[in-house]
Amino acid sequence: MALERVQWSVTEEASGRQLSLLVYAGGSSCMSYEKVDVDEGAEAVEIRAHLRVDRNSPCSEDIQVEQVTVELAEPLGDRALVGCAGPDTIWPEWDFGDATDCTTPSNWVAQGPRLS
C-alpha cells in the first residue's frame, strides 16, 4: 500500500483557527483516508491530505469524501491557504479549481457522499 496526496476543499470560506475540509477519498474498495499534514508559516498555511491506496486491489467507481476538521495554531488571517490541488496530487486532471487559492469552497464537494 502507498500513501498518496489527494485534493481537498474547505466547506465554507476559510478563516479563523478551525478549518472544515472535505477530502477526496476515491473508490472505497482500494482507498482509505489516512491523514492531513499542516505546515504553518508567516505567509502561508499548507495542508496536504493523504489516502492509503492499495494498487494491487481493484477500485470501485464510487466517489466519496471524508469530512476533516483542522485546528491551526494561529488564525488563518491574511496568510495564503494552499495545497488543495495540484500536479503532485493523484487525479490532477480533474478540475478542482485554482490550487493557489484554497480559501473558497470548490464545486466538486457535492459530487459524492460524506464518509463521516
N, C-alpha and C positions, 0 to 999 in steps of 0.2 A: 504494500500500500504506500501511496505517496501523498505528501501534503502539497496542496495546490492553492494558489491565491485565486479568489473569485471576486466578482463585483458585489457591491453593496450600495444601499441608498438610505438616506435619512428618511424618516416617516413624516417629519414636519421640518420647517425651516430650522436649521441648526443654530443654536445659541445656548448660552449657559454652560453649566458643568456636566449635565447629563444629556447624552445623545441617544435617541432611539433609532436603531438601524434595522433594515431588512437585508439579510444576507442571502444571495442566490445560493440555494442548496442543491440544485441539479436534480438528477434522477435518483430516487430514493433507494434503488436496488444496488447501486455501486458507490454511492457517495454519502457522506455524513458530515454535518457541521463539526468543526474541530475547535476553532478559537478565533479571536481577533487580537491583534497586536496594536498598541497605540504608542506612537512616539510624539511627544510634545516638545516644541521648541518655541522660541520667542516670536517667530514669524509664521509658523505653520504647525498644524496637528495632522499627522499622517496615521490613517487607520488602514490596516491590512487584514482582510478576512481570509480564513483558510478552511478548506474542506479536506477530509481524508478521502482519497479516491482509490478504489480498487480497480486497476486497469486490467486485471485478469478476469473480471466478472462482467457479464453483460449488464448494460444500464437500461433501466426503464425510461420511457419517454416523458414521464411526468415532470413538471416544473414545480419546485417547492422553494419556499423561502423560510428562513429562520429569523425570528424576532430577537434582537440582542440589544441590551442597554449598556452603553459605555459611559463610565464615570471619568471625567477629566480631572486632573489635579487643580487646574485653574479654569475659569470660564473661557469659552472659545473667544469671545470678544472680537477683535479685528483680525485675529490670526486666520490664515487660509486653512480650509479643511480639504485634505487631498487623500487620494488612494482608492477612490470608489470604483475606478475602472482603469483601463489602460492596456498596453500591449503585453505586460507581464502577468495578466490575469487570464485564466482559461476562458474560452469563448469570447475573445476580444472583438470578433467581427459583429457581435450583437450591438445594437445602438443603445448604450446605457448613458448617453449624454456626454457632456464635456468633463473629462477626467480631471481637469484643473479646477473645477468649481463643484464641490460636493455638498454645498450647503443647501441646495434646493432639492426637494424630493424628485425622483425620476418617475416617469410614467410606467416603467416596466414592473413596479412593485405590485400592481393589480393582476399580473399575469398568472399567479399561482397561489395555492393555499398556504397559509402560515403553518409551520410545524409546531409552534408553541405560542 
